Amino acid sequence: MLQGLYEKGVEMGKNIVLIGFMGTGKSTVGSKLAEKLGMNFVDMDREIENLTGLTINDLFRRHGEIRFRSEEGLMVKKLGQQANLVIASGGGVVLKSENVQTLRKNGILILLEANPEDIYKRVSRKKGTRPLLKKNLVVKDIADMLQQREPYYACADFRVNTSDRELNEIVREIVGIVHPLRNKNC
Ligand code: S3P
């Protein structure tokens, strides 16, 4: 019965767009959430990598951030036209208001949050894959960047904390938020 309801929601449903700083768990949570709701999962950065044939790092290194942001904007336009997706966005997608407007048209924007210490631990595990983070990164750098980005992340419809929490608990919270909303037409 519940499964049936979800399927109906999926048919009519809005995208669920996970936004948030690097290392807040957008890809991990997004993939589990999609599995739980029987929706398709899309990781924007992976899509950009597939399309350009370059890793995000190489894209930045060879062509610069402006080119990356342009590819990101095109990907937003493409995904914004689709429905029933769980989208893990890149941490900087909200920096362009045009991206936010496009994603919001058919999407619920959920901000994943985590404290700077946790983010530091998580991004340190994948060193060298995030071109905007410097090599000798310290927790304070992350706290400063979070503060700079906060006005942009304020566009979120909902905020979900991912620090000190089990993946399943985070996913349950998001399911609880989105389920009543995805069947509404207004
Ligand atoms: C960025 C975040 C990265 C990636 C790029 C820029 C940002 O994605 O899109 O390195 O501006 O915060 P993740 O948030 O998945 O690390």
Backbone and ligand atoms as CSV (ligand in chain L), in Angstrom:
chain,resi,resn,atom,element,x,y,z
A,1,MET,N,N,0.856,-1.211,0.000
A,1,MET,CA,C,0.000,0.000,0.000
A,1,MET,C,C,0.887,1.256,0.000
A,2,LEU,N,N,1.797,1.285,0.994
A,2,LEU,CA,C,2.698,2.430,1.085
A,2,LEU,C,C,3.527,2.537,-0.200
A,3,GLN,N,N,4.000,1.352,-0.648
A,3,GLN,CA,C,4.807,1.318,-1.861
A,3,GLN,C,C,4.004,1.903,-3.025
A,4,GLY,N,N,2.713,1.492,-3.095
A,4,GLY,CA,C,1.834,1.987,-4.158
A,4,GLY,C,C,1.712,3.497,-4.119
A,5,LEU,N,N,1.583,4.023,-2.921
A,5,LEU,CA,C,1.472,5.478,-2.759
A,5,LEU,C,C,2.716,6.167,-3.281
A,6,TYR,N,N,3.861,5.580,-2.940
A,6,TYR,CA,C,5.115,6.176,-3.402
A,6,TYR,C,C,5.180,6.138,-4.923
A,7,GLU,N,N,4.726,5.012,-5.475
A,7,GLU,CA,C,4.784,4.900,-6.936
A,7,GLU,C,C,3.939,5.986,-7.588
A,8,LYS,N,N,2.774,6.247,-6.993
A,8,LYS,CA,C,1.903,7.287,-7.518
A,8,LYS,C,C,2.613,8.644,-7.406
A,9,GLY,N,N,3.233,8.839,-6.258
A,9,GLY,CA,C,3.971,10.086,-6.037
A,9,GLY,C,C,5.076,10.244,-7.056
A,10,VAL,N,N,5.739,9.136,-7.350
A,10,VAL,CA,C,6.845,9.168,-8.303
A,10,VAL,C,C,6.337,9.579,-9.685
A,11,GLU,N,N,5.151,9.068,-10.039
A,11,GLU,CA,C,4.585,9.404,-11.342
A,11,GLU,C,C,4.349,10.903,-11.484
A,12,MET,N,N,3.816,11.482,-10.421
A,12,MET,CA,C,3.396,12.881,-10.509
A,12,MET,C,C,4.471,13.815,-9.987
A,13,GLY,N,N,5.516,13.220,-9.419
A,13,GLY,CA,C,6.310,13.966,-8.448
A,13,GLY,C,C,7.325,14.971,-8.914
A,14,LYS,N,N,7.615,15.833,-7.982
A,14,LYS,CA,C,8.670,16.807,-8.171
A,14,LYS,C,C,10.028,16.142,-7.954
A,15,ASN,N,N,11.055,16.787,-8.453
A,15,ASN,CA,C,12.407,16.330,-8.131
A,15,ASN,C,C,12.712,16.661,-6.673
A,16,ILE,N,N,13.592,15.888,-6.090
A,16,ILE,CA,C,14.114,16.220,-4.768
A,16,ILE,C,C,15.559,16.634,-4.997
A,17,VAL,N,N,15.854,17.891,-4.703
A,17,VAL,CA,C,17.186,18.413,-4.993
A,17,VAL,C,C,17.943,18.625,-3.680
A,18,LEU,N,N,19.022,17.879,-3.525
A,18,LEU,CA,C,19.841,18.038,-2.322
A,18,LEU,C,C,20.906,19.078,-2.596
A,19,ILE,N,N,20.894,20.124,-1.785
A,19,ILE,CA,C,21.915,21.159,-1.905
A,19,ILE,C,C,22.723,21.166,-0.604
A,20,GLY,N,N,23.842,21.853,-0.620
A,20,GLY,CA,C,24.630,21.939,0.610
A,20,GLY,C,C,26.113,21.940,0.320
A,21,PHE,N,N,26.858,22.334,1.312
A,21,PHE,CA,C,28.310,22.449,1.200
A,21,PHE,C,C,28.938,21.090,0.876
A,22,MET,N,N,30.153,21.130,0.344
A,22,MET,CA,C,30.915,19.893,0.100
A,22,MET,C,C,30.965,19.066,1.386
A,23,GLY,N,N,30.849,17.769,1.246
A,23,GLY,CA,C,31.006,16.897,2.416
A,23,GLY,C,C,29.816,16.870,3.364
A,24,THR,N,N,28.671,17.360,2.913
A,24,THR,CA,C,27.498,17.280,3.808
A,24,THR,C,C,26.693,16.003,3.552
A,25,GLY,N,N,27.109,15.214,2.569
A,25,GLY,CA,C,26.481,13.898,2.365
A,25,GLY,C,C,25.474,13.846,1.232
A,26,LYS,N,N,25.511,14.812,0.309
A,26,LYS,CA,C,24.481,14.874,-0.734
A,26,LYS,C,C,24.434,13.597,-1.583
A,27,SER,N,N,25.599,13.091,-1.985
A,27,SER,CA,C,25.609,11.907,-2.860
A,27,SER,C,C,25.198,10.648,-2.105
A,28,THR,N,N,25.746,10.465,-0.908
A,28,THR,CA,C,25.431,9.266,-0.121
A,28,THR,C,C,23.955,9.249,0.259
A,29,VAL,N,N,23.478,10.377,0.771
A,29,VAL,CA,C,22.076,10.454,1.193
A,29,VAL,C,C,21.164,10.346,-0.037
A,30,GLY,N,N,21.534,11.046,-1.106
A,30,GLY,CA,C,20.705,11.062,-2.310
A,30,GLY,C,C,20.511,9.676,-2.898
A,31,SER,N,N,21.587,8.915,-2.957
A,31,SER,CA,C,21.466,7.597,-3.562
A,31,SER,C,C,20.594,6.675,-2.698
A,32,LYS,N,N,20.732,6.774,-1.393
A,32,LYS,CA,C,19.916,5.946,-0.487
A,32,LYS,C,C,18.448,6.390,-0.520
A,33,LEU,N,N,18.253,7.692,-0.589
A,33,LEU,CA,C,16.899,8.243,-0.628
A,33,LEU,C,C,16.168,7.787,-1.896
A,34,ALA,N,N,16.887,7.844,-3.019
A,34,ALA,CA,C,16.296,7.429,-4.292
A,34,ALA,C,C,15.905,5.955,-4.235
A,35,GLU,N,N,16.785,5.162,-3.657
A,35,GLU,CA,C,16.512,3.723,-3.524
A,35,GLU,C,C,15.247,3.516,-2.693
A,36,LYS,N,N,15.151,4.234,-1.605
A,36,LYS,CA,C,14.020,4.111,-0.684
A,36,LYS,C,C,12.702,4.502,-1.366
A,37,LEU,N,N,12.758,5.556,-2.193
A,37,LEU,CA,C,11.530,6.069,-2.819
A,37,LEU,C,C,11.287,5.466,-4.209
A,38,GLY,N,N,12.181,4.604,-4.654
A,38,GLY,CA,C,12.051,4.024,-5.997
A,38,GLY,C,C,12.183,5.075,-7.087
A,39,MET,N,N,13.018,6.080,-6.840
A,39,MET,CA,C,13.213,7.145,-7.839
A,39,MET,C,C,14.603,6.999,-8.469
A,40,ASN,N,N,14.822,7.726,-9.571
A,40,ASN,CA,C,16.151,7.697,-10.184
A,40,ASN,C,C,17.052,8.711,-9.510
A,41,PHE,N,N,18.303,8.304,-9.314
A,41,PHE,CA,C,19.269,9.184,-8.668
A,41,PHE,C,C,20.227,9.778,-9.697
A,42,VAL,N,N,20.453,11.072,-9.611
A,42,VAL,CA,C,21.435,11.721,-10.489
A,42,VAL,C,C,22.397,12.545,-9.654
A,43,ASP,N,N,23.670,12.303,-9.855
A,43,ASP,CA,C,24.698,13.101,-9.197
A,43,ASP,C,C,25.215,14.096,-10.250
A,44,MET,N,N,24.950,15.368,-10.025
A,44,MET,CA,C,25.264,16.367,-11.057
A,44,MET,C,C,26.731,16.378,-11.479
A,45,ASP,N,N,27.613,16.305,-10.502
A,45,ASP,CA,C,29.041,16.353,-10.855
A,45,ASP,C,C,29.463,15.141,-11.691
A,46,ARG,N,N,28.883,13.965,-11.355
A,46,ARG,CA,C,29.233,12.769,-12.133
A,46,ARG,C,C,28.710,12.920,-13.555
A,47,GLU,N,N,27.508,13.506,-13.702
A,47,GLU,CA,C,26.938,13.731,-15.038
A,47,GLU,C,C,27.827,14.686,-15.845
A,48,ILE,N,N,28.310,15.723,-15.173
A,48,ILE,CA,C,29.196,16.683,-15.866
A,48,ILE,C,C,30.486,15.974,-16.281
A,49,GLU,N,N,30.978,15.101,-15.410
A,49,GLU,CA,C,32.201,14.354,-15.748
A,49,GLU,C,C,31.965,13.439,-16.955
A,50,ASN,N,N,30.811,12.777,-16.968
A,50,ASN,CA,C,30.515,11.884,-18.096
A,50,ASN,C,C,30.401,12.667,-19.403
A,51,LEU,N,N,29.740,13.807,-19.299
A,51,LEU,CA,C,29.500,14.614,-20.489
A,51,LEU,C,C,30.781,15.223,-21.055
A,52,THR,N,N,31.633,15.717,-20.186
A,52,THR,CA,C,32.846,16.404,-20.648
A,52,THR,C,C,34.027,15.440,-20.828
A,53,GLY,N,N,33.905,14.256,-20.224
A,53,GLY,CA,C,35.021,13.305,-20.281
A,53,GLY,C,C,36.178,13.736,-19.386
A,54,LEU,N,N,35.918,14.662,-18.477
A,54,LEU,CA,C,36.973,15.145,-17.567
A,54,LEU,C,C,36.487,15.026,-16.123
A,55,THR,N,N,37.409,14.756,-15.215
A,55,THR,CA,C,37.019,14.803,-13.810
A,55,THR,C,C,36.789,16.282,-13.450
A,56,ILE,N,N,36.047,16.501,-12.373
A,56,ILE,CA,C,35.793,17.886,-11.949
A,56,ILE,C,C,37.125,18.606,-11.725
A,57,ASN,N,N,38.055,17.891,-11.131
A,57,ASN,CA,C,39.381,18.460,-10.896
A,57,ASN,C,C,40.058,18.900,-12.196
A,58,ASP,N,N,40.035,18.016,-13.196
A,58,ASP,CA,C,40.667,18.338,-14.479
A,58,ASP,C,C,39.937,19.472,-15.195
A,59,LEU,N,N,38.625,19.477,-15.057
A,59,LEU,CA,C,37.826,20.534,-15.683
A,59,LEU,C,C,38.245,21.902,-15.112
A,60,PHE,N,N,38.379,21.960,-13.796
A,60,PHE,CA,C,38.841,23.205,-13.161
A,60,PHE,C,C,40.267,23.536,-13.603
A,61,ARG,N,N,41.118,22.523,-13.575
A,61,ARG,CA,C,42.535,22.768,-13.825
A,61,ARG,C,C,42.782,23.204,-15.272
A,62,ARG,N,N,42.111,22.511,-16.195
A,62,ARG,CA,C,42.382,22.814,-17.605
A,62,ARG,C,C,41.594,24.007,-18.115
A,63,HIS,N,N,40.353,24.148,-17.628
A,63,HIS,CA,C,39.486,25.175,-18.226
A,63,HIS,C,C,39.018,26.243,-17.249
A,64,GLY,N,N,39.252,26.044,-15.948
A,64,GLY,CA,C,38.907,27.076,-14.966
A,64,GLY,C,C,37.497,26.948,-14.396
A,65,GLU,N,N,37.290,27.693,-13.329
A,65,GLU,CA,C,35.989,27.598,-12.630
A,65,GLU,C,C,34.839,28.132,-13.497
A,66,ILE,N,N,35.131,29.175,-14.301
A,66,ILE,CA,C,34.050,29.767,-15.110
A,66,ILE,C,C,33.457,28.721,-16.053
A,67,ARG,N,N,34.353,27.934,-16.668
A,67,ARG,CA,C,33.876,26.886,-17.579
A,67,ARG,C,C,33.089,25.825,-16.806
A,68,PHE,N,N,33.584,25.462,-15.604
A,68,PHE,CA,C,32.854,24.488,-14.789
A,68,PHE,C,C,31.453,25.004,-14.469
A,69,ARG,N,N,31.367,26.275,-14.048
A,69,ARG,CA,C,30.058,26.847,-13.689
A,69,ARG,C,C,29.124,26.878,-14.893
A,70,SER,N,N,29.713,27.055,-16.065
A,70,SER,CA,C,28.888,27.063,-17.264
A,70,SER,C,C,28.338,25.654,-17.547
A,71,GLU,N,N,29.198,24.643,-17.414
A,71,GLU,CA,C,28.743,23.247,-17.583
A,71,GLU,C,C,27.681,22.914,-16.534
A,72,GLU,N,N,27.893,23.415,-15.336
A,72,GLU,CA,C,26.958,23.162,-14.234
A,72,GLU,C,C,25.588,23.796,-14.551
A,73,GLY,N,N,25.635,25.021,-15.079
A,73,GLY,CA,C,24.393,25.714,-15.439
A,73,GLY,C,C,23.619,24.953,-16.513
A,74,LEU,N,N,24.347,24.420,-17.493
A,74,LEU,CA,C,23.700,23.650,-18.570
A,74,LEU,C,C,23.071,22.378,-18.011
A,75,MET,N,N,23.788,21.750,-17.067
A,75,MET,CA,C,23.275,20.517,-16.453
A,75,MET,C,C,22.010,20.813,-15.642
A,76,VAL,N,N,21.998,21.951,-14.970
A,76,VAL,CA,C,20.813,22.360,-14.201
A,76,VAL,C,C,19.614,22.496,-15.145
A,77,LYS,N,N,19.839,23.146,-16.292
A,77,LYS,CA,C,18.742,23.342,-17.253
A,77,LYS,C,C,18.210,21.995,-17.727
A,78,LYS,N,N,19.132,21.094,-18.009
A,78,LYS,CA,C,18.741,19.771,-18.506
A,78,LYS,C,C,17.931,19.012,-17.440
A,79,LEU,N,N,18.460,18.961,-16.231
A,79,LEU,CA,C,17.811,18.176,-15.172
A,79,LEU,C,C,16.529,18.852,-14.683
A,80,GLY,N,N,16.512,20.175,-14.764
A,80,GLY,CA,C,15.332,20.920,-14.311
A,80,GLY,C,C,14.099,20.628,-15.154
A,81,GLN,N,N,14.325,20.131,-16.371
A,81,GLN,CA,C,13.193,19.801,-17.250
A,81,GLN,C,C,12.635,18.416,-16.970
A,82,GLN,N,N,13.343,17.659,-16.127
A,82,GLN,CA,C,12.903,16.294,-15.853
A,82,GLN,C,C,12.175,16.219,-14.522
A,83,ALA,N,N,11.500,15.093,-14.313
A,83,ALA,CA,C,10.749,14.933,-13.069
A,83,ALA,C,C,11.147,13.633,-12.383
A,84,ASN,N,N,10.745,13.514,-11.155
A,84,ASN,CA,C,10.936,12.263,-10.394
A,84,ASN,C,C,12.386,11.870,-10.167
A,85,LEU,N,N,13.230,12.850,-10.078
A,85,LEU,CA,C,14.648,12.559,-9.833
A,85,LEU,C,C,15.033,12.965,-8.420
A,86,VAL,N,N,15.946,12.209,-7.847
A,86,VAL,CA,C,16.666,12.711,-6.679
A,86,VAL,C,C,17.988,13.234,-7.235
A,87,ILE,N,N,18.231,14.519,-7.040
A,87,ILE,CA,C,19.437,15.136,-7.608
A,87,ILE,C,C,20.392,15.539,-6.483
A,88,ALA,N,N,21.603,15.010,-6.535
A,88,ALA,CA,C,22.649,15.508,-5.635
A,88,ALA,C,C,23.378,16.591,-6.413
A,89,SER,N,N,23.235,17.824,-5.985
A,89,SER,CA,C,23.862,18.925,-6.727
A,89,SER,C,C,25.290,19.116,-6.241
A,90,GLY,N,N,26.037,19.939,-6.967
A,90,GLY,CA,C,27.362,20.332,-6.488
A,90,GLY,C,C,27.177,21.433,-5.447
A,91,GLY,N,N,28.132,21.549,-4.536
A,91,GLY,CA,C,27.984,22.491,-3.424
A,91,GLY,C,C,27.811,23.949,-3.820
A,92,GLY,N,N,28.261,24.301,-5.045
A,92,GLY,CA,C,28.202,25.700,-5.435
A,92,GLY,C,C,27.065,26.024,-6.392
A,93,VAL,N,N,26.166,25.081,-6.615
A,93,VAL,CA,C,25.108,25.292,-7.612
A,93,VAL,C,C,24.213,26.478,-7.244
A,94,VAL,N,N,24.098,26.746,-5.957
A,94,VAL,CA,C,23.206,27.818,-5.490
A,94,VAL,C,C,23.812,29.207,-5.686
A,95,LEU,N,N,25.079,29.278,-6.104
A,95,LEU,CA,C,25.721,30.581,-6.235
A,95,LEU,C,C,25.096,31.409,-7.362
A,96,LYS,N,N,24.453,30.732,-8.319
A,96,LYS,CA,C,23.776,31.445,-9.408
A,96,LYS,C,C,22.282,31.377,-9.155
A,97,SER,N,N,21.652,32.532,-9.039
A,97,SER,CA,C,20.216,32.536,-8.715
A,97,SER,C,C,19.390,31.883,-9.831
A,98,GLU,N,N,19.902,31.970,-11.053
A,98,GLU,CA,C,19.210,31.331,-12.185
A,98,GLU,C,C,19.098,29.807,-11.964
A,99,ASN,N,N,20.168,29.211,-11.435
A,99,ASN,CA,C,20.149,27.769,-11.157
A,99,ASN,C,C,19.083,27.441,-10.124
A,100,VAL,N,N,19.024,28.273,-9.092
A,100,VAL,CA,C,18.066,28.028,-8.007
A,100,VAL,C,C,16.639,28.103,-8.557
A,101,GLN,N,N,16.394,29.130,-9.370
A,101,GLN,CA,C,15.042,29.276,-9.942
A,101,GLN,C,C,14.665,28.067,-10.780
A,102,THR,N,N,15.605,27.615,-11.595
A,102,THR,CA,C,15.323,26.478,-12.479
A,102,THR,C,C,15.054,25.211,-11.671
A,103,LEU,N,N,15.875,24.962,-10.676
A,103,LEU,CA,C,15.722,23.731,-9.888
A,103,LEU,C,C,14.452,23.767,-9.050
A,104,ARG,N,N,14.063,24.966,-8.640
A,104,ARG,CA,C,12.894,25.106,-7.783
A,104,ARG,C,C,11.578,24.893,-8.531
A,105,LYS,N,N,11.607,25.202,-9.857
A,105,LYS,CA,C,10.375,25.110,-10.658
A,105,LYS,C,C,9.707,23.760,-10.495
A,106,ASN,N,N,10.493,22.708,-10.588
A,106,ASN,CA,C,9.909,21.379,-10.411
A,106,ASN,C,C,10.683,20.597,-9.355
A,107,GLY,N,N,11.072,21.288,-8.288
A,107,GLY,CA,C,11.871,20.573,-7.288
A,107,GLY,C,C,11.699,21.113,-5.880
A,108,ILE,N,N,11.935,20.241,-4.939
A,108,ILE,CA,C,11.945,20.620,-3.530
A,108,ILE,C,C,13.417,20.711,-3.138
A,109,LEU,N,N,13.838,21.855,-2.633
A,109,LEU,CA,C,15.258,22.056,-2.318
A,109,LEU,C,C,15.518,21.724,-0.850
A,110,ILE,N,N,16.315,20.700,-0.648
A,110,ILE,CA,C,16.625,20.290,0.721
A,110,ILE,C,C,18.107,20.529,0.999
A,111,LEU,N,N,18.361,21.346,1.985
A,111,LEU,CA,C,19.749,21.654,2.347
A,111,LEU,C,C,20.258,20.641,3.367
A,112,LEU,N,N,21.356,19.980,3.023
A,112,LEU,CA,C,22.018,19.113,4.006
A,112,LEU,C,C,23.082,19.949,4.711
A,113,GLU,N,N,23.066,19.853,6.031
A,113,GLU,CA,C,24.011,20.646,6.819
A,113,GLU,C,C,24.877,19.728,7.677
A,114,ALA,N,N,26.063,20.198,7.977
A,114,ALA,CA,C,26.937,19.467,8.903
A,114,ALA,C,C,27.866,20.482,9.544
A,115,ASN,N,N,28.415,20.143,10.699
A,115,ASN,CA,C,29.307,21.112,11.334
A,115,ASN,C,C,30.691,21.080,10.652
A,116,PRO,N,N,31.452,22.175,10.772
A,116,PRO,CA,C,32.727,22.285,10.056
A,116,PRO,C,C,33.694,21.144,10.372
A,117,GLU,N,N,33.690,20.659,11.598
A,117,GLU,CA,C,34.609,19.560,11.971
A,117,GLU,C,C,34.276,18.300,11.178
A,118,ASP,N,N,32.987,17.977,11.101
A,118,ASP,CA,C,32.586,16.788,10.339
A,118,ASP,C,C,32.908,16.940,8.859
A,119,ILE,N,N,32.622,18.128,8.348
A,119,ILE,CA,C,32.905,18.371,6.925
A,119,ILE,C,C,34.402,18.185,6.680
A,120,TYR,N,N,35.200,18.741,7.577
A,120,TYR,CA,C,36.653,18.624,7.441
A,120,TYR,C,C,37.072,17.152,7.373
A,121,LYS,N,N,36.527,16.355,8.306
A,121,LYS,CA,C,36.884,14.923,8.326
A,121,LYS,C,C,36.465,14.251,7.023
A,122,ARG,N,N,35.248,14.561,6.580
A,122,ARG,CA,C,34.744,13.891,5.365
A,122,ARG,C,C,35.533,14.286,4.117
A,123,VAL,N,N,35.803,15.589,3.956
A,123,VAL,CA,C,36.524,15.989,2.728
A,123,VAL,C,C,37.991,15.565,2.770
A,124,SER,N,N,38.519,15.413,3.991
A,124,SER,CA,C,39.928,15.001,4.095
A,124,SER,C,C,40.120,13.563,3.626
A,125,ARG,N,N,39.051,12.772,3.717
A,125,ARG,CA,C,39.137,11.380,3.251
A,125,ARG,C,C,39.302,11.312,1.733
A,126,LYS,N,N,38.774,12.331,1.050
A,126,LYS,CA,C,38.878,12.327,-0.426
A,126,LYS,C,C,39.701,13.519,-0.864
A,127,LYS,N,N,40.861,13.625,-0.322
A,127,LYS,CA,C,41.746,14.768,-0.635
A,127,LYS,C,C,42.042,14.829,-2.132
A,128,GLY,N,N,42.111,16.031,-2.645
A,128,GLY,CA,C,42.513,16.199,-4.044
A,128,GLY,C,C,41.386,16.056,-5.051
A,129,THR,N,N,40.165,15.799,-4.602
A,129,THR,CA,C,39.069,15.666,-5.570
A,129,THR,C,C,38.216,16.932,-5.614
A,130,ARG,N,N,38.525,17.885,-4.708
A,130,ARG,CA,C,37.708,19.108,-4.652
A,130,ARG,C,C,38.601,20.338,-4.876
A,131,PRO,N,N,38.564,20.846,-6.102
A,131,PRO,CA,C,39.513,21.898,-6.489
A,131,PRO,C,C,39.400,23.190,-5.676
A,132,LEU,N,N,38.255,23.430,-5.050
A,132,LEU,CA,C,38.125,24.692,-4.307
A,132,LEU,C,C,38.713,24.615,-2.898
A,133,LEU,N,N,39.108,23.418,-2.491
A,133,LEU,CA,C,39.684,23.277,-1.144
A,133,LEU,C,C,41.201,23.246,-1.244
A,134,LYS,N,N,41.852,24.111,-0.460
A,134,LYS,CA,C,43.313,24.171,-0.572
A,134,LYS,C,C,43.975,22.968,0.118
A,135,LYS,N,N,45.221,22.759,-0.224
A,135,LYS,CA,C,45.930,21.557,0.250
A,135,LYS,C,C,46.089,21.533,1.769
A,136,ASN,N,N,46.448,22.681,2.334
A,136,ASN,CA,C,46.683,22.733,3.790
A,136,ASN,C,C,45.442,23.227,4.538
A,137,LEU,N,N,44.306,22.704,4.117
A,137,LEU,CA,C,43.008,23.102,4.671
A,137,LEU,C,C,42.932,22.879,6.184
A,138,VAL,N,N,42.320,23.839,6.886
A,138,VAL,CA,C,42.043,23.637,8.315
A,138,VAL,C,C,40.549,23.867,8.548
A,139,VAL,N,N,40.078,23.441,9.726
A,139,VAL,CA,C,38.632,23.517,10.008
A,139,VAL,C,C,38.115,24.956,9.862
A,140,LYS,N,N,38.944,25.912,10.268
A,140,LYS,CA,C,38.515,27.321,10.195
A,140,LYS,C,C,38.212,27.751,8.752
A,141,ASP,N,N,38.968,27.225,7.784
A,141,ASP,CA,C,38.699,27.572,6.375
A,141,ASP,C,C,37.279,27.150,6.000
A,142,ILE,N,N,36.904,25.978,6.481
A,142,ILE,CA,C,35.570,25.477,6.156
A,142,ILE,C,C,34.508,26.333,6.835
A,143,ALA,N,N,34.765,26.675,8.101
A,143,ALA,CA,C,33.809,27.526,8.826
A,143,ALA,C,C,33.641,28.862,8.085
A,144,ASP,N,N,34.735,29.427,7.586
A,144,ASP,CA,C,34.664,30.709,6.863
A,144,ASP,C,C,33.873,30.560,5.559
A,145,MET,N,N,34.156,29.478,4.834
A,145,MET,CA,C,33.446,29.268,3.565
A,145,MET,C,C,31.955,29.045,3.802
A,146,LEU,N,N,31.656,28.307,4.879
A,146,LEU,CA,C,30.243,28.057,5.211
A,146,LEU,C,C,29.519,29.375,5.476
A,147,GLN,N,N,30.214,30.252,6.173
A,147,GLN,CA,C,29.616,31.550,6.496
A,147,GLN,C,C,29.359,32.365,5.216
A,148,GLN,N,N,30.337,32.329,4.317
A,148,GLN,CA,C,30.174,33.053,3.038
A,148,GLN,C,C,29.018,32.500,2.217
A,149,ARG,N,N,28.866,31.194,2.284
A,149,ARG,CA,C,27.850,30.541,1.445
A,149,ARG,C,C,26.444,30.596,2.059
A,150,GLU,N,N,26.353,30.844,3.358
A,150,GLU,CA,C,25.067,30.754,4.050
A,150,GLU,C,C,23.947,31.535,3.348
A,151,PRO,N,N,24.187,32.795,2.901
A,151,PRO,CA,C,23.090,33.523,2.243
A,151,PRO,C,C,22.557,32.785,1.015
A,152,TYR,N,N,23.422,32.007,0.368
A,152,TYR,CA,C,22.987,31.266,-0.829
A,152,TYR,C,C,22.208,30.010,-0.434
A,153,TYR,N,N,22.673,29.364,0.620
A,153,TYR,CA,C,21.979,28.144,1.055
A,153,TYR,C,C,20.633,28.463,1.692
A,154,ALA,N,N,20.428,29.747,2.014
A,154,ALA,CA,C,19.158,30.162,2.627
A,154,ALA,C,C,17.966,29.983,1.674
A,155,CYS,N,N,18.248,29.663,0.402
A,155,CYS,CA,C,17.152,29.441,-0.551
A,155,CYS,C,C,16.441,28.111,-0.299
A,156,ALA,N,N,16.981,27.303,0.587
A,156,ALA,CA,C,16.433,25.941,0.789
A,156,ALA,C,C,14.996,25.971,1.295
A,157,ASP,N,N,14.229,24.979,0.868
A,157,ASP,CA,C,12.868,24.824,1.407
A,157,ASP,C,C,12.924,24.177,2.784
A,158,PHE,N,N,13.872,23.273,2.956
A,158,PHE,CA,C,14.008,22.563,4.238
A,158,PHE,C,C,15.489,22.353,4.534
A,159,ARG,N,N,15.795,22.204,5.818
A,159,ARG,CA,C,17.181,21.961,6.237
A,159,ARG,C,C,17.236,20.660,7.030
A,160,VAL,N,N,18.229,19.859,6.727
A,160,VAL,CA,C,18.370,18.578,7.432
A,160,VAL,C,C,19.815,18.440,7.902
A,161,ASN,N,N,19.976,18.149,9.174
A,161,ASN,CA,C,21.319,17.999,9.737
A,161,ASN,C,C,21.865,16.584,9.476
A,162,THR,N,N,23.118,16.515,9.041
A,162,THR,CA,C,23.702,15.187,8.783
A,162,THR,C,C,24.875,14.885,9.725
A,163,SER,N,N,25.118,15.774,10.687
A,163,SER,CA,C,26.213,15.520,11.638
A,163,SER,C,C,25.762,14.560,12.720
A,164,ASP,N,N,26.624,13.617,13.062
A,164,ASP,CA,C,26.349,12.656,14.152
A,164,ASP,C,C,25.021,11.924,13.976
A,165,ARG,N,N,24.677,11.604,12.759
A,165,ARG,CA,C,23.419,10.878,12.537
A,165,ARG,C,C,23.632,9.716,11.586
A,166,GLU,N,N,22.832,8.660,11.796
A,166,GLU,CA,C,22.874,7.491,10.914
A,166,GLU,C,C,22.230,7.848,9.576
A,167,LEU,N,N,22.770,7.233,8.510
A,167,LEU,CA,C,22.226,7.469,7.171
A,167,LEU,C,C,20.709,7.194,7.116
A,168,ASN,N,N,20.297,6.064,7.710
A,168,ASN,CA,C,18.878,5.698,7.644
A,168,ASN,C,C,17.979,6.724,8.316
A,169,GLU,N,N,18.479,7.290,9.391
A,169,GLU,CA,C,17.697,8.289,10.131
A,169,GLU,C,C,17.534,9.570,9.282
A,170,ILE,N,N,18.612,9.942,8.607
A,170,ILE,CA,C,18.568,11.143,7.752
A,170,ILE,C,C,17.573,10.920,6.611
A,171,VAL,N,N,17.668,9.730,6.012
A,171,VAL,CA,C,16.782,9.409,4.886
A,171,VAL,C,C,15.322,9.401,5.351
A,172,ARG,N,N,15.074,8.818,6.524
A,172,ARG,CA,C,13.694,8.796,7.059
A,172,ARG,C,C,13.167,10.209,7.245
A,173,GLU,N,N,14.015,11.093,7.733
A,173,GLU,CA,C,13.563,12.468,7.946
A,173,GLU,C,C,13.174,13.115,6.609
A,174,ILE,N,N,13.981,12.890,5.603
A,174,ILE,CA,C,13.682,13.511,4.296
A,174,ILE,C,C,12.414,12.906,3.684
A,175,VAL,N,N,12.264,11.601,3.818
A,175,VAL,CA,C,11.040,10.954,3.302
A,175,VAL,C,C,9.822,11.598,3.971
A,176,GLY,N,N,9.921,11.827,5.265
A,176,GLY,CA,C,8.822,12.454,6.015
A,176,GLY,C,C,8.523,13.865,5.517
A,177,ILE,N,N,9.548,14.572,5.091
A,177,ILE,CA,C,9.359,15.945,4.600
A,177,ILE,C,C,8.721,15.927,3.209
A,178,VAL,N,N,9.262,15.096,2.333
A,178,VAL,CA,C,8.862,15.213,0.921
A,178,VAL,C,C,7.572,14.477,0.577
A,179,HIS,N,N,7.255,13.452,1.337
A,179,HIS,CA,C,6.132,12.622,0.909
A,179,HIS,C,C,4.818,13.380,0.732
A,180,PRO,N,N,4.427,14.211,1.716
A,180,PRO,CA,C,3.169,14.950,1.522
A,180,PRO,C,C,3.258,15.991,0.405
A,181,LEU,N,N,4.472,16.476,0.112
A,181,LEU,CA,C,4.612,17.586,-0.837
A,181,LEU,C,C,4.636,17.144,-2.282
A,182,ARG,N,N,5.116,15.930,-2.528
A,182,ARG,CA,C,5.379,15.546,-3.915
A,182,ARG,C,C,4.126,15.265,-4.707
A,183,ASN,N,N,2.996,15.077,-4.023
A,183,ASN,CA,C,1.763,14.821,-4.769
A,183,ASN,C,C,0.933,16.089,-5.011
A,184,LYS,N,N,1.438,17.207,-4.479
A,184,LYS,CA,C,0.665,18.446,-4.649
A,184,LYS,C,C,0.975,19.077,-5.997
A,185,ASN,N,N,-0.028,19.696,-6.572
A,185,ASN,CA,C,0.203,20.342,-7.867
A,185,ASN,C,C,0.451,21.841,-7.730
A,186,CYS,N,N,0.391,22.355,-6.499
A,186,CYS,CA,C,0.570,23.803,-6.348
A,186,CYS,C,C,1.759,24.104,-5.469
L,1,S3P,C1,C,31.835,22.774,-5.461
L,1,S3P,C2,C,31.462,21.569,-4.947
L,1,S3P,C3,C,31.779,20.291,-5.589
L,1,S3P,C4,C,31.979,20.475,-7.098
L,1,S3P,C5,C,32.951,21.571,-7.378
L,1,S3P,C6,C,32.538,22.905,-6.766
L,1,S3P,C7,C,31.502,24.025,-4.728
L,1,S3P,O1,O,30.735,19.352,-5.387
L,1,S3P,O2,O,30.764,20.764,-7.716
L,1,S3P,O3,O,34.195,21.169,-6.876
L,1,S3P,O4,O,31.563,25.124,-5.303
L,1,S3P,O5,O,31.121,23.923,-3.527
L,1,S3P,P1,P,30.459,18.587,-3.963
L,1,S3P,O6,O,29.625,19.515,-3.145
L,1,S3P,O7,O,29.729,17.361,-4.367
L,1,S3P,O8,O,31.790,18.303,-3.375
